[in-house]
Amino acid sequence: MLKPDKHTNPILSVINIAGLIIIQIKNDEIVSYNDLLNNLINKTSNSVKDVFHYSLSFLYLLDKVEYISELDALRLKI
């Protein structure tokens, strides 16, 4: 998944989308799930929906983001 091949679109790679997620959360501190997804769709394309969950899982496993269930939002961990 993380290893690129000749068919990988660099714009829609897990690493790139994870970077865009971190930038968005840094700017807004707390971002709702839907706002984050819509922002990524506007920046890239509708195809980002396929990679979005993988990128969030990647950041969560690296302990970079936390999910706030009461707000259905994400926050960057310090």
C-alpha positions in Angstrom: 0.0 0.0 0.0 2.7 2.5 0.9 5.2 1.2 -1.7 4.6 3.0 -5.0 4.6 1.3 -8.4 4.2 2.5 -11.9 0.4 2.8 -11.5 0.5 4.9 -8.3 -0.9 8.4 -8.6 1.4 10.5 -6.3 -1.4 12.9 -5.6 -3.6 10.1 -4.3 -1.0 8.2 -2.4 -1.5 7.4 1.3 1.6 9.5 2.3 0.5 12.6 0.4 -3.1 12.4 1.7 -1.8 11.9 5.2 0.4 15.0 4.8 -2.6 17.0 3.6 -4.6 15.8 6.6 -1.9 17.0 9.0 -1.7 20.4 7.3 -5.5 20.8 7.5 -5.6 19.8 11.2 -2.6 22.1 12.0 -4.5 25.0 10.5 -7.8 24.4 12.2 -6.8 22.5 15.4 -10.0 20.5 15.4 -11.6 19.4 12.2 -14.8 17.5 11.7 -14.6 14.3 9.7 -16.9 15.5 7.0 -15.2 18.9 6.6 -11.8 17.2 6.3 -13.1 14.8 3.6 -14.8 17.6 1.7 -11.7 19.7 1.8 -9.5 16.9 0.5 -12.0 16.2 -2.3 -11.8 19.9 -3.3 -8.0 19.9 -3.2 -7.5 16.6 -5.1 -10.4 14.7 -6.7 -13.4 12.6 -5.8 -11.1 9.5 -5.9 -9.6 10.5 -2.6 -12.5 8.8 -0.9 -10.7 5.4 -1.6 -7.5 6.5 0.2 -8.9 8.7 2.9 -9.6 5.9 5.4 -6.2 4.3 4.8 -4.5 7.7 5.4 -6.4 8.3 8.6 -5.6 4.8 9.8 -1.9 5.4 9.0 -1.9 8.6 11.1 -3.8 6.9 13.9 -1.4 4.0 14.0 1.6 6.4 14.1 -0.2 8.2 17.1 -0.4 11.5 15.2 -4.1 12.1 15.4 -6.9 11.4 17.9 -10.6 11.0 17.2 -13.0 13.0 19.3 -16.2 10.9 19.2 -18.5 13.5 20.8 -17.7 16.0 18.0 -17.0 13.4 15.2 -13.8 15.3 14.7 -10.0 14.9 14.6 -7.3 16.6 16.5 -3.5 16.5 16.1 -1.7 14.9 19.0 1.2 16.8 20.5 
